[in-house]
Structure formats: C-alpha cells, structure tokens
Amino acid sequence: MTSHPEFNERTTGTEVASVFADQIRGKTILITGISPKGIGASTALAFASQSPALLILASRTKSKLEAVAEQIRTKFPSCHTNTRIELVSLDLSSQSSIRQAVTDITRLLIGGNKLDILINNAAINTTTRQTTPDDGLGLELTFGTNHIGTFLFTNLLLRNNLLSPPPPPPARIITVSSAGHRLSPMRFSDYNFSHPEKEVPAEEDYLKPLPGAFAKCTEDGYNGMVTYGQSKTANILFTLYLQKRLKGRRRGVGAYSLHPGTIETELGRDQDPEVKQEFHKIEAYWKSLDEGCATTMVAALDPALDETKGLYLVDCQISDPHPHAQDEVAAERLWKLSEEIVGEKFTLEDF
Ligand SMILES: NC(=O)c1ccc[n+]([C@@H]2O[C@H](COP(=O)([O-])OP(=O)(O)OC[C@H]3O[C@@H](n4cnc5c(N)ncnc54)[C@H](OP(=O)(O)O)[C@@H]3O)[C@@H](O)[C@H]2O)c1
C-alpha cells in the first residue's frame, strides 16, 4: 500500500511534492521528455516547487527545454538561488545522442554528486512506419525510442555509477508507461512489426479486436497504437527486471512504472482525428497536466513503496499491469534482446 491511500486521479503532482517535500529538498533529479505542453514539464514544475538542488532536464528540442526552464524560474523565483537547472540535449532514438547525453550528465554531476531520482518520461506515439536514424539496425522508431533508448540511457547512467548510493532513501528509477501496454505484449519474434501477421505466435499477438479506430493501419500494415502498446509493455518489463536485480542490493535502487492517466498533451500530435475520438469515448475523465504527473511523483517519492510489493501505479496507487507485463521470463528475454540490439551487456549484479 502507498502511504497516502486518499490520493487519487484528482491529486496533483504539486500536492504530492508538498507532502513529500523532505524527499525533494536538496536532491538531484533527472527527467527526460520535456516540453511546455507535456507531462515532463508538469513533473519538473512539481519537483521545482520543493527546492531540489539540481534539476536536469533532458530532451530533444532545445527551444522547448528552454521554455520549460523559463516557466520554472518564473513560477518559482526561489529556484534562482536554491535550484540549479541544467538542460541536456537527448534524442532517445539515436544511440550516439544517448551516449553524448550521458557524458554531458556525468560532467554536470561534479564533486561526486549522484542522481537521487531518474524519471524516464520521454516517449512517442507515431502513426506511420519510421525507423531509428543512426544505428544501422532499422529499428521500428517507437520501440527504438520508448524502450531501447530508455534501456541504453538508464544502463549507461548506472554503469557510470551516477545513481545515488545508500543511506536511505534509495535512488529511484521511474519509467512512465501507459494503460496502452494492454494493447500488445512483447512481440519477440517480430519487434519491428515487419513480418506477416500469420507468422506471429498467438501469445505475442496484439489485443483482438482492437477498440474501434485503434484498428486503423497504414497501407503498409503499420498500426501505431499497437507498436506503442508493445513499447509500453517493454517499459514495465524493463522496470520488472530492474526491480528484481536492484532492489535490496548494496546500492538499493528502487524501480517503478506507472500509467499517468489520460492527459491532453502533444503525444497524439500526428494522430488520426478518429483515433483521438476513440480516446474520448474510452476515457471519461481527462486529467490536468498537474494531475497527470501525480502518479509519477508518488512512484518517485513515497517511502512506503520500499516496504511493499508493487511494480506499477495508476491514479497514485499500486495497481496490476496486464499479466503479459508481469512475466519474469519475458523481462529476462527482453533484457537479453535489448543488449543484443545495443551491442553491449549490462550486468546489474555489481550495483
Ligand atoms: N498524455 C497521455 O494521456 C498519456 C497516457 C499514457 C501514458 N503517457 C506517457 O506519458 C509520457 C509523457 O508523454 P506526454 O503525454 O507528455 O507526451 P508529449 O507531450 O508528446 O511529451 C513527450 C516528450 O518526450 C519527448 N521526446 C519524444 N521523442 C523523444 C526522443 N527521441 N528523445 C528525447 N525526447 C523525446 C518530446 O519532445 P518533443 O516535444 O521535443 O518532441 C516530449 O517532450 C510518455 O511516456 C507517454 O507514453 C501519456
């Protein structure tokens, strides 16, 4: 159980930050995926409300990063004195950009400073088939960005010893998933969605029938809701693996995943209007941006999570993901596949 069972879908990230202010004050926090109209920005604002020492904002569009930093300094003028805000260029679809970003972050953490909280928030939801730009692997862009990018980024931070050691509270790695993970398990035999459907084993196939307009595909058979669903399942399986390997170990790093709710952001920026309509049919309550970061804040801050069993949160409380996202064998298999894709092994036993 969380320590605040009264928190719910209407709780705001700012409220959660104020309840757990002691866990934020003086801490070092890194958030990916920052733009003024997104959940990354409201998460950054919520943390900034309680004076962390260092807030590192990492994303791919410089002007959006700068706009959010300005928003924070305007809303919380005390940040000028209490909180250092640093901006890092990070494109999670590009392995070279990820490696450069980790080098830049390492330079920012001078004097042995470590990250207390890492929020893997960045993601895309495209409607057309695209591939990652620079790795020569031709990875499907949603899987390549939302999972493989996050996998490599997090592991390089861990390998560079950038996450805070004990004493408690232990560092936390939060990876923002989505209820959309229910749309597809990991499709190990065809993670790029390039094979004929009949070749895919039934247990790797997506949810059928898909709700209404979610079934829409491009002419070449690409369905952006299904690829998004797979990537969001991967986010939870990644968290499951991290949790099993890191929790309780010497370095005591905690890992949680979550569904933030349904929030009007730029995630569906190139979505078909009919797909947008489908979301309005499915979701009765649309959260504000501040409500949309509250579950992330609970996952990052609530000390009660260290004492209980919990992998995934919804509306600020522990919840169960779909069984295909709780499968330890799949988590292990995904880790190995991800290592093969990035061409590097990441053993967590040392942490
Ligand atoms: N909104 C919802 O209803 C909802 C529901 C369930 C889950 N989520 C999850 O919530 C998280 C935040 O999404 P959001 O709704 O705030 O969407 P958003 O407004 O589109 O924000 C996503 C952020 O990720 C950044 N990003 C995209 N591709 C990137 C890349 N290759 N490298 C680095 N950064 C990249 C975007 O940067 P640019 O803006 O510069 O492209 C943007 O700042 C995501 O993990 C999403 O899956 C959202």
The ligand as a Gaussian input file, in Angstrom:
#p B3LYP/6-31G(d) Opt

LIG

0 1
 N       -0.770000      12.001000     -22.383000
 C       -1.339000      10.868000     -22.024000
 O       -2.583000      10.760000     -21.952000
 C       -0.506000       9.680000     -21.674000
 C       -1.172000       8.485000     -21.345000
 C       -0.407000       7.376000     -21.012000
 C        0.977000       7.470000     -20.974000
 N        1.593000       8.650000     -21.304000
 C        3.064000       8.684000     -21.233000
 O        3.471000       9.879000     -20.600000
 C        4.793000      10.242000     -21.030000
 C        4.822000      11.702000     -21.415000
 O        4.020000      11.869000     -22.571000
 P        3.190000      13.183000     -22.873000
 O        1.767000      12.791000     -22.889000
 O        3.629000      14.314000     -22.024000
 O        3.593000      13.415000     -24.398000
 P        4.358000      14.621000     -25.128000
 O        3.677000      15.892000     -24.819000
 O        4.479000      14.229000     -26.545000
 O        5.762000      14.589000     -24.411000
 C        6.722000      13.614000     -24.741000
 C        8.075000      14.231000     -24.548000
 O        9.054000      13.289000     -24.985000
 C        9.947000      13.963000     -25.855000
 N       10.529000      13.053000     -26.828000
 C        9.914000      12.436000     -27.866000
 N       10.792000      11.730000     -28.576000
 C       11.984000      11.884000     -27.977000
 C       13.282000      11.432000     -28.266000
 N       13.560000      10.683000     -29.344000
 N       14.292000      11.794000     -27.439000
 C       14.050000      12.570000     -26.366000
 N       12.844000      13.061000     -26.056000
 C       11.824000      12.731000     -26.856000
 C        9.097000      15.011000     -26.543000
 O        9.933000      16.014000     -27.102000
 P        9.412000      16.975000     -28.309000
 O        8.147000      17.606000     -27.810000
 O       10.524000      17.919000     -28.442000
 O        9.171000      16.101000     -29.477000
 C        8.262000      15.494000     -25.367000
 O        8.959000      16.428000     -24.622000
 C        5.115000       9.267000     -22.169000
 O        5.934000       8.225000     -21.663000
 C        3.757000       8.698000     -22.579000
 O        3.866000       7.408000     -23.138000
 C        0.889000       9.746000     -21.656000

